[in-house]
Amino acid sequence: MNVVTRGIRNAFRNTIRTFSIVLILGLIIGLSLAMLVAHQAVGQKISSVESSVGNTVSISPAGVRGFSGGGSPLTETQIAKVQKLAHVTSVDESLSDRLTTSNSNLVSAVDAGTLGQRFAGNSGQSFTPPPDAFGRSQSGGTTTFTPPVTVNGTTNPTNLSDTLGGGTFKLTSGNVFSSTSSDNVAVIGSSLATKNNLKVGSTFTAYSTNITVVGIFDAGNTFSNNQVVMPLKTVQTLSSQSGDITSATANIDSITNVDSATTAVKNALGSAADVTNAAAQAQTTIAPLKSIQTISLYSLLGAVVAGAVIILLTMVMIVRERRREIGVIKAIGASNIKIMIQFMTEAITLTLLGAVIGIGIGVVAGNPITKLLVTNSTNSSTLAGPGRFRRAFGGIGNSLSSVHGSVGWSIILYGLVGALVIAIIGSTLASYFIAKVRPAEVMRAE
């Protein structure tokens, strides 16, 4: 019987000890794989956030806050200056306007309600105020207020989350138009489509022009689903706002260049624009995930060390128990190397059996542990920021909580390699004790 076969057989000499060691190693390796899954999943999410949000600079006319602020629109000439700046890879432009009963046949899908009526009254329109605290009627005219429909012209129709005020953009039917289109086409929200009995191929009137519906989207909330998205050139032409821009997003080549690019944009546009970037907010938002990365990495290293220590102590104990056996084997001519290989094979056998259990635990527990870590971390942090950033980062916060971890073949391979490393490290000290055994001393002691 060669030393490898003998080592495998020796791993099962003590059934209770073998079962206990394999179970403990399985739990340790399972924890290691779960931490590795969490580390990788969180790392991918961090990279996604940094590449999609952290490397942008938002530009809006000074004083503008949707339709509640003031200021004058930016021009395409001003935006052209931004496009020429260093580290700016592209600029997405948009123009917002309102469709009312006076310039469109669309009926808003949002009911005015008490809040809408109050806002209308504050803006100078007649409305019927709600009863007072005692249920008595208050003075006021009969309302004629109907919430408008927001229309957005954009050069980036494939990524409308920010244009729509946050949320998740999902095209439910049809297609989006091209970024350079100037056709009289539109993608509309699902609520607006339902309210007006519109579908892909239907037409509606806006600015005394027939507009064809080419797509319908769902943004996850009623306000966003009451909007119309059209090509920028089309909105500029039909609304007589040629060359006007109400917001723009500059995409930067790297998150490390965002601060310098922000300064350059501010210098290029001066006091005509409010310029902000998402780098600081992105870093604040992903801070909990970076904490998870650190925790999972330390837990992974700790589990590997613990496994190596368990194997080491186990093999040292086995060597001490078998000193006489080792001495006899040496006495009949076996070398230290062969005996070391036998005990190393025994350690590898125990560890690989533990790895089989550990991989099963990792497959089952990897994603739940990842979700638990992410949920606890994101719930302990708060998202803050005015206007569009609050909406945008609210969406990021939701996406962070949806981090998904899975055990692929690469993770399983790492688990097996890790098990071999644990076995080898754990056998090192045992090999030292094997070399120290002297056949004559063992026989004399016996």
C-alpha positions as a Markdown table, in Angstrom:
| # | Residue | x | y | z |
|---|---|---|---|---|
| 1 | Met | 0.0 | 0.0 | 0.0 |
| 2 | Asn | 1.6 | 3.3 | -1.0 |
| 3 | Val | 1.7 | 6.4 | 1.2 |
| 4 | Val | -1.2 | 8.2 | -0.5 |
| 5 | Thr | -3.6 | 5.3 | -0.1 |
| 6 | Arg | -2.4 | 4.8 | 3.5 |
| 7 | Gly | -3.0 | 8.5 | 4.2 |
| 8 | Ile | -6.6 | 8.3 | 2.8 |
| 9 | Arg | -7.4 | 5.2 | 4.8 |
| 10 | Asn | -5.9 | 6.7 | 8.0 |
| 11 | Ala | -8.3 | 9.7 | 7.7 |
| 12 | Phe | -11.1 | 7.3 | 8.7 |
| 13 | Arg | -9.4 | 5.4 | 11.5 |
| 14 | Asn | -11.4 | 7.3 | 14.2 |
| 15 | Thr | -14.9 | 7.7 | 12.9 |
| 16 | Ile | -16.1 | 10.2 | 15.6 |
| 17 | Arg | -13.0 | 12.4 | 15.3 |
| 18 | Thr | -13.3 | 12.3 | 11.5 |
| 19 | Phe | -16.9 | 13.3 | 11.6 |
| 20 | Ser | -16.3 | 16.1 | 14.1 |
| 21 | Ile | -13.3 | 17.6 | 12.2 |
| 22 | Val | -15.1 | 17.4 | 8.8 |
| 23 | Leu | -18.2 | 19.1 | 10.2 |
| 24 | Ile | -16.2 | 21.9 | 11.8 |
| 25 | Leu | -14.1 | 22.4 | 8.7 |
| 26 | Gly | -17.3 | 22.4 | 6.6 |
| 27 | Leu | -18.8 | 25.2 | 8.7 |
| 28 | Ile | -15.6 | 27.2 | 8.4 |
| 29 | Ile | -15.2 | 26.7 | 4.7 |
| 30 | Gly | -18.9 | 27.5 | 4.2 |
| 31 | Leu | -18.5 | 30.7 | 6.1 |
| 32 | Ser | -15.4 | 31.5 | 4.0 |
| 33 | Leu | -17.3 | 31.0 | 0.8 |
| 34 | Ala | -20.3 | 33.1 | 2.0 |
| 35 | Met | -17.9 | 35.9 | 2.9 |
| 36 | Leu | -16.2 | 35.6 | -0.5 |
| 37 | Val | -19.6 | 35.8 | -2.2 |
| 38 | Ala | -20.5 | 38.9 | -0.2 |
| 39 | His | -17.2 | 40.5 | -1.0 |
| 40 | Gln | -17.5 | 39.9 | -4.7 |
| 41 | Ala | -21.1 | 40.9 | -5.0 |
| 42 | Val | -20.6 | 44.1 | -3.0 |
| 43 | Gly | -17.5 | 44.9 | -5.0 |
| 44 | Gln | -19.4 | 44.6 | -8.3 |
| 45 | Lys | -22.2 | 46.9 | -7.0 |
| 46 | Ile | -19.7 | 49.5 | -5.9 |
| 47 | Ser | -18.1 | 49.5 | -9.3 |
| 48 | Ser | -21.5 | 49.8 | -10.9 |
| 49 | Val | -22.5 | 52.8 | -8.7 |
| 50 | Glu | -19.2 | 54.6 | -9.3 |
| 51 | Ser | -19.3 | 54.1 | -13.0 |
| 52 | Ser | -23.0 | 55.0 | -13.5 |
| 53 | Val | -23.5 | 57.8 | -11.0 |
| 54 | Gly | -20.2 | 58.8 | -9.4 |
| 55 | Asn | -18.7 | 60.0 | -12.6 |
| 56 | Thr | -21.3 | 62.5 | -13.6 |
| 57 | Val | -21.6 | 66.3 | -13.3 |
| 58 | Ser | -25.1 | 67.8 | -13.2 |
| 59 | Ile | -25.7 | 71.2 | -14.9 |
| 60 | Ser | -28.9 | 73.3 | -14.6 |
| 61 | Pro | -29.7 | 77.0 | -15.1 |
| 62 | Ala | -29.0 | 79.1 | -12.0 |
| 63 | Gly | -32.0 | 79.2 | -9.7 |
| 64 | Val | -34.0 | 76.5 | -11.5 |
| 65 | Arg | -35.8 | 73.8 | -9.4 |
| 66 | Gly | -38.1 | 72.1 | -11.8 |
| 67 | Phe | -41.0 | 74.4 | -12.5 |
| 68 | Ser | -40.8 | 76.0 | -9.0 |
| 69 | Gly | -37.7 | 78.0 | -9.5 |
| 70 | Gly | -36.7 | 80.8 | -11.8 |
| 71 | Gly | -33.7 | 81.6 | -14.0 |
| 72 | Ser | -33.1 | 81.4 | -17.7 |
| 73 | Pro | -32.5 | 78.3 | -19.8 |
| 74 | Leu | -29.0 | 77.4 | -20.9 |
| 75 | Thr | -28.1 | 77.3 | -24.6 |
| 76 | Glu | -26.6 | 74.7 | -26.8 |
| 77 | Thr | -23.7 | 77.1 | -27.4 |
| 78 | Gln | -22.9 | 77.0 | -23.6 |
| 79 | Ile | -23.3 | 73.2 | -23.5 |
| 80 | Ala | -20.9 | 73.0 | -26.5 |
| 81 | Lys | -18.2 | 74.6 | -24.3 |
| 82 | Val | -18.7 | 71.9 | -21.7 |
| 83 | Gln | -18.3 | 69.1 | -24.3 |
| 84 | Lys | -14.9 | 70.4 | -25.3 |
| 85 | Leu | -13.5 | 70.3 | -21.7 |
| 86 | Ala | -10.9 | 67.8 | -20.7 |
| 87 | His | -12.2 | 64.4 | -19.2 |
| 88 | Val | -15.8 | 65.1 | -20.5 |
| 89 | Thr | -16.7 | 62.1 | -22.6 |
| 90 | Ser | -20.3 | 63.2 | -23.5 |
| 91 | Val | -23.1 | 65.5 | -22.4 |
| 92 | Asp | -26.8 | 64.4 | -22.1 |
| 93 | Glu | -29.1 | 67.4 | -22.7 |
| 94 | Ser | -32.8 | 67.8 | -21.9 |
| 95 | Leu | -35.6 | 70.4 | -22.0 |
| 96 | Ser | -38.7 | 70.2 | -19.8 |
| 97 | Asp | -42.0 | 71.8 | -20.6 |
| 98 | Arg | -45.7 | 71.4 | -19.7 |
| 99 | Leu | -48.6 | 70.2 | -21.7 |
| 100 | Thr | -52.0 | 71.6 | -20.7 |
| 101 | Thr | -55.5 | 71.5 | -22.1 |
| 102 | Ser | -54.5 | 74.6 | -24.1 |
| 103 | Asn | -51.8 | 73.0 | -26.1 |
| 104 | Ser | -52.5 | 69.2 | -26.0 |
| 105 | Asn | -55.5 | 66.8 | -26.0 |
| 106 | Leu | -53.8 | 64.6 | -23.3 |
| 107 | Val | -55.6 | 64.3 | -20.0 |
| 108 | Ser | -53.4 | 64.1 | -17.0 |
| 109 | Ala | -53.4 | 60.7 | -15.2 |
| 110 | Val | -52.8 | 62.5 | -11.9 |
| 111 | Asp | -55.8 | 63.7 | -9.9 |
| 112 | Ala | -55.4 | 67.2 | -8.5 |
| 113 | Gly | -56.8 | 66.2 | -5.1 |
| 114 | Thr | -56.6 | 68.4 | -2.1 |
| 115 | Leu | -52.8 | 69.1 | -2.5 |
| 116 | Gly | -53.2 | 70.0 | -6.1 |
| 117 | Gln | -56.1 | 72.3 | -5.5 |
| 118 | Arg | -54.1 | 74.1 | -2.7 |
| 119 | Phe | -51.1 | 74.5 | -5.0 |
| 120 | Ala | -53.4 | 75.8 | -7.7 |
| 121 | Gly | -54.8 | 78.4 | -5.2 |
| 122 | Asn | -51.3 | 79.5 | -4.2 |
| 123 | Ser | -50.5 | 80.0 | -7.9 |
| 124 | Gly | -53.5 | 82.3 | -8.3 |
| 125 | Gln | -56.1 | 79.9 | -9.8 |
| 126 | Ser | -59.5 | 79.5 | -8.3 |
| 127 | Phe | -60.2 | 76.4 | -6.2 |
| 128 | Thr | -62.4 | 74.9 | -3.6 |
| 129 | Pro | -60.6 | 74.8 | -0.2 |
| 130 | Pro | -61.0 | 71.8 | 2.1 |
| 131 | Pro | -63.3 | 72.1 | 5.2 |
| 132 | Asp | -61.7 | 73.5 | 8.3 |
| 133 | Ala | -60.9 | 71.6 | 11.5 |
| 134 | Phe | -64.6 | 71.7 | 12.5 |
| 135 | Gly | -65.9 | 70.5 | 9.2 |
| 136 | Arg | -67.1 | 73.9 | 8.1 |
| 137 | Ser | -66.9 | 75.0 | 4.5 |
| 138 | Gln | -64.4 | 77.7 | 3.7 |
| 139 | Ser | -64.8 | 80.4 | 1.1 |
| 140 | Gly | -63.3 | 79.9 | -2.3 |
| 141 | Gly | -64.2 | 79.7 | -6.0 |
| 142 | Thr | -64.9 | 76.5 | -8.0 |
| 143 | Thr | -61.8 | 74.9 | -9.2 |
| 144 | Thr | -60.8 | 74.7 | -12.8 |
| 145 | Phe | -57.4 | 73.4 | -12.2 |
| 146 | Thr | -56.2 | 70.3 | -14.0 |
| 147 | Pro | -52.6 | 69.0 | -13.3 |
| 148 | Pro | -50.4 | 69.4 | -16.4 |
| 149 | Val | -48.5 | 66.7 | -18.1 |
| 150 | Thr | -44.7 | 67.1 | -18.1 |
| 151 | Val | -42.9 | 66.7 | -21.4 |
| 152 | Asn | -39.2 | 66.1 | -21.5 |
| 153 | Gly | -37.0 | 66.4 | -24.6 |
| 154 | Thr | -33.8 | 64.4 | -24.3 |
| 155 | Thr | -30.7 | 63.3 | -26.2 |
| 156 | Asn | -30.4 | 60.1 | -24.0 |
| 157 | Pro | -33.7 | 58.2 | -24.4 |
| 158 | Thr | -32.1 | 54.9 | -23.2 |
| 159 | Asn | -31.4 | 56.2 | -19.7 |
| 160 | Leu | -34.4 | 58.1 | -18.5 |
| 161 | Ser | -34.3 | 57.5 | -14.7 |
| 162 | Asp | -32.8 | 60.9 | -13.9 |
| 163 | Thr | -34.9 | 62.7 | -16.5 |
| 164 | Leu | -38.0 | 61.2 | -15.1 |
| 165 | Gly | -37.1 | 62.3 | -11.5 |
| 166 | Gly | -35.6 | 59.1 | -10.2 |
| 167 | Gly | -37.0 | 55.6 | -10.0 |
| 168 | Thr | -36.3 | 52.7 | -12.4 |
| 169 | Phe | -37.1 | 53.2 | -16.1 |
| 170 | Lys | -38.5 | 50.1 | -17.8 |
| 171 | Leu | -39.8 | 50.0 | -21.3 |
| 172 | Thr | -42.9 | 47.9 | -21.3 |
| 173 | Ser | -43.7 | 48.0 | -25.0 |
| 174 | Gly | -42.4 | 49.5 | -28.2 |
| 175 | Asn | -39.0 | 51.2 | -28.6 |
| 176 | Val | -37.3 | 54.4 | -27.8 |
| 177 | Phe | -36.3 | 56.9 | -30.4 |
| 178 | Ser | -32.7 | 57.6 | -31.4 |
| 179 | Ser | -30.6 | 60.3 | -29.5 |
| 180 | Thr | -30.4 | 62.5 | -32.6 |
| 181 | Ser | -34.0 | 62.1 | -33.7 |
| 182 | Ser | -36.1 | 65.2 | -34.6 |
| 183 | Asp | -39.3 | 63.2 | -35.5 |
| 184 | Asn | -42.7 | 63.9 | -34.0 |
| 185 | Val | -42.6 | 60.8 | -31.8 |
| 186 | Ala | -42.8 | 60.1 | -28.0 |
| 187 | Val | -42.4 | 57.5 | -25.3 |
| 188 | Ile | -45.1 | 58.0 | -22.7 |
| 189 | Gly | -45.7 | 56.7 | -19.1 |
| 190 | Ser | -48.0 | 53.8 | -18.5 |
| 191 | Ser | -50.5 | 55.8 | -16.4 |
| 192 | Leu | -50.8 | 58.4 | -19.1 |
| 193 | Ala | -51.3 | 55.8 | -21.8 |
| 194 | Thr | -54.0 | 54.1 | -19.8 |
| 195 | Lys | -55.8 | 57.3 | -19.0 |
| 196 | Asn | -55.9 | 58.4 | -22.7 |
| 197 | Asn | -56.4 | 54.9 | -24.2 |
| 198 | Leu | -53.1 | 55.1 | -26.0 |
| 199 | Lys | -50.8 | 52.3 | -27.2 |
| 200 | Val | -47.8 | 52.0 | -29.5 |
| 201 | Gly | -48.8 | 53.4 | -32.9 |
| 202 | Ser | -51.5 | 55.7 | -31.4 |
| 203 | Thr | -51.3 | 59.5 | -31.8 |
| 204 | Phe | -52.0 | 62.5 | -29.6 |
| 205 | Thr | -51.9 | 66.2 | -30.1 |
| 206 | Ala | -49.2 | 68.5 | -28.6 |
| 207 | Tyr | -48.4 | 72.0 | -29.7 |
| 208 | Ser | -51.0 | 71.6 | -32.5 |
| 209 | Thr | -49.0 | 68.7 | -33.9 |
| 210 | Asn | -49.8 | 65.0 | -34.1 |
| 211 | Ile | -47.3 | 63.0 | -32.1 |
| 212 | Thr | -47.0 | 59.2 | -32.6 |
| 213 | Val | -46.4 | 57.0 | -29.6 |
| 214 | Val | -43.4 | 54.7 | -30.2 |
| 215 | Gly | -43.0 | 53.3 | -26.7 |
| 216 | Ile | -44.6 | 53.0 | -23.3 |
| 217 | Phe | -42.6 | 53.0 | -20.1 |
| 218 | Asp | -43.1 | 52.2 | -16.4 |
| 219 | Ala | -41.0 | 54.3 | -14.0 |
| 220 | Gly | -42.4 | 52.8 | -10.8 |
| 221 | Asn | -44.4 | 55.8 | -9.6 |
| 222 | Thr | -47.5 | 57.7 | -10.7 |
| 223 | Phe | -45.9 | 61.1 | -11.1 |
| 224 | Ser | -43.2 | 59.8 | -13.5 |
| 225 | Asn | -45.7 | 57.6 | -15.4 |
| 226 | Asn | -47.6 | 60.8 | -16.2 |
| 227 | Gln | -44.8 | 62.2 | -18.3 |
| 228 | Val | -44.0 | 62.3 | -22.0 |
| 229 | Val | -40.5 | 61.9 | -23.4 |
| 230 | Met | -39.7 | 63.2 | -26.8 |
| 231 | Pro | -36.5 | 64.0 | -28.9 |
| 232 | Leu | -34.9 | 67.2 | -27.7 |
| 233 | Lys | -34.9 | 68.8 | -31.1 |
| 234 | Thr | -38.6 | 68.1 | -31.5 |
| 235 | Val | -39.5 | 69.7 | -28.2 |
| 236 | Gln | -37.3 | 72.7 | -28.9 |
| 237 | Thr | -39.0 | 73.2 | -32.3 |
| 238 | Leu | -42.6 | 72.6 | -31.3 |
| 239 | Ser | -42.4 | 74.7 | -28.1 |
| 240 | Ser | -40.5 | 77.6 | -29.8 |
| 241 | Gln | -37.5 | 77.1 | -27.5 |
| 242 | Ser | -34.9 | 76.6 | -30.2 |
| 243 | Gly | -31.5 | 75.9 | -28.6 |
| 244 | Asp | -32.7 | 76.0 | -25.0 |
| 245 | Ile | -31.6 | 73.5 | -22.4 |
| 246 | Thr | -33.1 | 73.2 | -18.9 |
| 247 | Ser | -30.7 | 70.5 | -17.6 |
| 248 | Ala | -27.6 | 68.6 | -18.7 |
| 249 | Thr | -25.4 | 65.8 | -17.4 |
| 250 | Ala | -21.7 | 65.7 | -18.2 |
| 251 | Asn | -20.2 | 62.2 | -18.2 |
| 252 | Ile | -16.6 | 62.1 | -16.9 |
| 253 | Asp | -14.1 | 59.5 | -18.0 |
| 254 | Ser | -13.1 | 58.6 | -14.4 |
| 255 | Ile | -14.5 | 59.2 | -10.9 |
| 256 | Thr | -11.0 | 60.5 | -10.0 |
| 257 | Asn | -11.5 | 63.4 | -12.4 |
| 258 | Val | -15.0 | 64.4 | -11.3 |
| 259 | Asp | -13.8 | 67.2 | -9.0 |
| 260 | Ser | -11.5 | 68.8 | -11.5 |
| 261 | Ala | -14.1 | 68.5 | -14.3 |
| 262 | Thr | -16.7 | 70.1 | -12.0 |
| 263 | Thr | -14.5 | 73.1 | -11.4 |
| 264 | Ala | -13.8 | 73.4 | -15.2 |
| 265 | Val | -17.6 | 73.3 | -15.9 |
| 266 | Lys | -18.2 | 76.0 | -13.3 |
| 267 | Asn | -15.5 | 78.2 | -14.9 |
| 268 | Ala | -16.9 | 77.7 | -18.4 |
| 269 | Leu | -20.5 | 78.5 | -17.5 |
| 270 | Gly | -19.9 | 81.1 | -14.7 |
| 271 | Ser | -23.0 | 82.3 | -12.8 |
| 272 | Ala | -25.4 | 81.2 | -15.5 |
| 273 | Ala | -25.5 | 77.6 | -14.2 |
| 274 | Asp | -25.7 | 75.6 | -11.0 |
| 275 | Val | -23.1 | 72.9 | -11.2 |
| 276 | Thr | -22.9 | 69.9 | -8.9 |
| 277 | Asn | -21.5 | 66.4 | -9.0 |
| 278 | Ala | -22.5 | 63.1 | -7.5 |
| 279 | Ala | -19.0 | 61.9 | -6.4 |
| 280 | Ala | -19.4 | 62.9 | -2.8 |
| 281 | Gln | -23.0 | 61.6 | -2.6 |
| 282 | Ala | -21.9 | 58.4 | -4.3 |
| 283 | Gln | -19.1 | 57.8 | -1.9 |
| 284 | Thr | -21.4 | 58.5 | 1.1 |
| 285 | Thr | -24.0 | 56.1 | -0.4 |
| 286 | Ile | -21.6 | 53.2 | -1.0 |
| 287 | Ala | -19.8 | 53.7 | 2.3 |
| 288 | Pro | -21.9 | 50.9 | 4.0 |
| 289 | Leu | -21.0 | 48.6 | 1.2 |
| 290 | Lys | -17.3 | 49.3 | 1.6 |
| 291 | Ser | -17.7 | 48.5 | 5.3 |
| 292 | Ile | -19.2 | 45.1 | 4.2 |
| 293 | Gln | -16.3 | 44.5 | 2.0 |
| 294 | Thr | -13.9 | 45.1 | 4.9 |
| 295 | Ile | -15.9 | 42.9 | 7.2 |
| 296 | Ser | -16.2 | 40.1 | 4.7 |
| 297 | Leu | -12.5 | 40.2 | 3.9 |
| 298 | Tyr | -11.5 | 40.0 | 7.5 |
| 299 | Ser | -14.0 | 37.3 | 8.2 |
| 300 | Leu | -12.7 | 35.3 | 5.2 |
| 301 | Leu | -9.1 | 35.6 | 6.4 |
| 302 | Gly | -10.2 | 34.7 | 9.9 |
| 303 | Ala | -12.0 | 31.6 | 8.7 |
| 304 | Val | -9.0 | 30.4 | 6.7 |
| 305 | Val | -6.7 | 30.9 | 9.6 |
| 306 | Ala | -9.1 | 29.1 | 12.0 |
| 307 | Gly | -9.3 | 26.2 | 9.5 |
| 308 | Ala | -5.6 | 26.0 | 9.3 |
| 309 | Val | -5.2 | 26.0 | 13.1 |
| 310 | Ile | -7.8 | 23.2 | 13.5 |
| 311 | Ile | -6.0 | 21.1 | 10.9 |
| 312 | Leu | -2.6 | 21.9 | 12.5 |
| 313 | Leu | -3.7 | 20.9 | 16.0 |
| 314 | Thr | -5.5 | 17.8 | 14.7 |
| 315 | Met | -2.4 | 16.6 | 12.8 |
| 316 | Val | -0.1 | 17.4 | 15.7 |
| 317 | Met | -2.4 | 15.4 | 18.0 |
| 318 | Ile | -2.4 | 12.5 | 15.5 |
| 319 | Val | 1.4 | 12.5 | 15.1 |
| 320 | Arg | 1.8 | 12.4 | 18.9 |
| 321 | Glu | -0.7 | 9.5 | 19.0 |
| 322 | Arg | 1.2 | 7.6 | 16.3 |
| 323 | Arg | 4.8 | 8.2 | 17.4 |
| 324 | Arg | 5.4 | 4.5 | 17.8 |
| 325 | Glu | 3.9 | 3.7 | 14.4 |
| 326 | Ile | 6.0 | 6.4 | 12.8 |
| 327 | Gly | 9.1 | 5.0 | 14.5 |
| 328 | Val | 8.4 | 1.5 | 13.2 |
| 329 | Ile | 7.8 | 2.8 | 9.7 |
| 330 | Lys | 11.1 | 4.7 | 9.8 |
| 331 | Ala | 12.8 | 1.6 | 11.2 |
| 332 | Ile | 11.8 | -0.5 | 8.2 |
| 333 | Gly | 13.2 | 2.1 | 5.8 |
| 334 | Ala | 10.6 | 4.7 | 5.2 |
| 335 | Ser | 12.0 | 8.3 | 4.7 |
| 336 | Asn | 10.7 | 11.4 | 6.4 |
| 337 | Ile | 9.4 | 12.7 | 3.1 |
| 338 | Lys | 7.2 | 9.6 | 2.5 |
| 339 | Ile | 5.8 | 9.8 | 6.0 |
| 340 | Met | 5.1 | 13.5 | 5.7 |
| 341 | Ile | 3.3 | 12.8 | 2.4 |
| 342 | Gln | 1.2 | 10.2 | 4.2 |
| 343 | Phe | 0.1 | 12.6 | 6.9 |
| 344 | Met | -0.4 | 15.4 | 4.4 |
| 345 | Thr | -2.7 | 13.2 | 2.4 |
| 346 | Glu | -4.6 | 12.5 | 5.5 |
| 347 | Ala | -5.0 | 16.2 | 6.2 |
| 348 | Ile | -6.0 | 16.9 | 2.6 |
| 349 | Thr | -8.6 | 14.1 | 2.7 |
| 350 | Leu | -10.2 | 15.6 | 5.9 |
| 351 | Thr | -10.1 | 19.1 | 4.5 |
| 352 | Leu | -11.6 | 18.1 | 1.1 |
| 353 | Leu | -14.5 | 16.3 | 2.9 |
| 354 | Gly | -15.0 | 19.5 | 4.8 |
| 355 | Ala | -14.9 | 21.4 | 1.6 |
| 356 | Val | -17.8 | 19.4 | 0.1 |
| 357 | Ile | -19.9 | 20.3 | 3.1 |
| 358 | Gly | -18.7 | 23.9 | 3.0 |
| 359 | Ile | -19.5 | 24.3 | -0.6 |
| 360 | Gly | -23.0 | 23.2 | 0.1 |
| 361 | Ile | -23.3 | 25.6 | 2.9 |
| 362 | Gly | -21.9 | 28.4 | 0.8 |
| 363 | Val | -24.3 | 27.8 | -2.0 |
| 364 | Val | -27.3 | 27.9 | 0.4 |
| 365 | Ala | -26.2 | 30.7 | 2.7 |
| 366 | Gly | -24.1 | 32.9 | 0.3 |
| 367 | Asn | -27.0 | 35.1 | -1.0 |
| 368 | Pro | -29.0 | 35.3 | 2.3 |
| 369 | Ile | -25.8 | 36.4 | 4.3 |
| 370 | Thr | -25.0 | 39.0 | 1.6 |
| 371 | Lys | -28.5 | 40.4 | 1.8 |
| 372 | Leu | -28.5 | 40.4 | 5.6 |
| 373 | Leu | -25.2 | 42.3 | 5.7 |
| 374 | Val | -26.3 | 44.8 | 3.0 |
| 375 | Thr | -29.8 | 45.4 | 4.6 |
| 376 | Asn | -28.3 | 46.0 | 8.1 |
| 377 | Ser | -25.7 | 48.4 | 6.7 |
| 378 | Thr | -27.9 | 50.4 | 4.3 |
| 379 | Asn | -30.7 | 50.7 | 7.0 |
| 380 | Ser | -28.1 | 52.3 | 9.4 |
| 381 | Ser | -27.2 | 55.0 | 6.8 |
| 382 | Thr | -29.3 | 57.9 | 5.6 |
| 383 | Leu | -29.6 | 59.3 | 2.1 |
| 384 | Ala | -29.7 | 63.0 | 1.9 |
| 385 | Gly | -29.5 | 65.7 | -0.8 |
| 386 | Pro | -31.7 | 68.3 | -2.4 |
| 387 | Gly | -33.9 | 68.0 | -5.5 |
| 388 | Arg | -32.9 | 65.6 | -8.2 |
| 389 | Phe | -30.0 | 64.2 | -6.1 |
| 390 | Arg | -32.4 | 63.1 | -3.3 |
| 391 | Arg | -34.5 | 61.3 | -5.9 |
| 392 | Ala | -31.5 | 59.8 | -7.7 |
| 393 | Phe | -29.8 | 58.6 | -4.6 |
| 394 | Gly | -33.0 | 57.2 | -3.3 |
| 395 | Gly | -33.0 | 55.0 | -6.3 |
| 396 | Ile | -29.4 | 54.1 | -5.7 |
| 397 | Gly | -30.3 | 53.2 | -2.1 |
| 398 | Asn | -33.0 | 50.9 | -3.4 |
| 399 | Ser | -30.5 | 49.3 | -5.8 |
| 400 | Leu | -27.9 | 48.8 | -3.0 |
| 401 | Ser | -30.4 | 46.8 | -1.0 |
| 402 | Ser | -30.9 | 44.5 | -4.0 |
| 403 | Val | -27.3 | 43.3 | -4.1 |
| 404 | His | -27.4 | 39.7 | -5.2 |
| 405 | Gly | -24.7 | 37.2 | -4.4 |
| 406 | Ser | -24.4 | 33.8 | -6.1 |
| 407 | Val | -21.9 | 30.9 | -6.0 |
| 408 | Gly | -20.5 | 30.2 | -9.4 |
| 409 | Trp | -17.8 | 27.8 | -10.5 |
| 410 | Ser | -15.1 | 30.3 | -9.8 |
| 411 | Ile | -16.2 | 30.4 | -6.1 |
| 412 | Ile | -16.3 | 26.6 | -5.9 |
| 413 | Leu | -12.8 | 26.5 | -7.3 |
| 414 | Tyr | -11.6 | 29.1 | -4.8 |
| 415 | Gly | -13.2 | 26.9 | -2.1 |
| 416 | Leu | -11.3 | 23.8 | -3.2 |
| 417 | Val | -8.0 | 25.7 | -3.5 |
| 418 | Gly | -8.6 | 27.3 | -0.1 |
| 419 | Ala | -9.2 | 23.8 | 1.4 |
| 420 | Leu | -5.9 | 22.6 | -0.1 |
| 421 | Val | -4.1 | 25.7 | 1.3 |
| 422 | Ile | -5.6 | 25.0 | 4.8 |
| 423 | Ala | -4.5 | 21.4 | 4.7 |
| 424 | Ile | -1.0 | 22.3 | 3.6 |
| 425 | Ile | -0.6 | 25.0 | 6.1 |
| 426 | Gly | -2.0 | 22.8 | 8.9 |
| 427 | Ser | 0.4 | 20.0 | 8.0 |
| 428 | Thr | 3.5 | 22.1 | 8.1 |
| 429 | Leu | 4.1 | 21.9 | 11.9 |
| 430 | Ala | 3.1 | 18.2 | 12.0 |
| 431 | Ser | 5.8 | 17.5 | 9.4 |
| 432 | Tyr | 8.3 | 19.1 | 11.8 |
| 433 | Phe | 7.3 | 16.7 | 14.6 |
| 434 | Ile | 7.5 | 13.8 | 12.2 |
| 435 | Ala | 11.1 | 14.6 | 11.3 |
| 436 | Lys | 12.0 | 14.8 | 15.0 |
| 437 | Val | 10.8 | 11.2 | 15.7 |
| 438 | Arg | 13.8 | 8.8 | 16.3 |
| 439 | Pro | 13.0 | 5.1 | 15.9 |
| 440 | Ala | 15.4 | 4.0 | 18.6 |
| 441 | Glu | 14.0 | 6.5 | 21.1 |
| 442 | Val | 10.5 | 5.4 | 20.4 |
| 443 | Met | 11.3 | 1.7 | 20.8 |
| 444 | Arg | 13.2 | 2.3 | 24.0 |
| 445 | Ala | 10.3 | 4.3 | 25.5 |
| 446 | Glu | 7.9 | 1.6 | 24.6 |
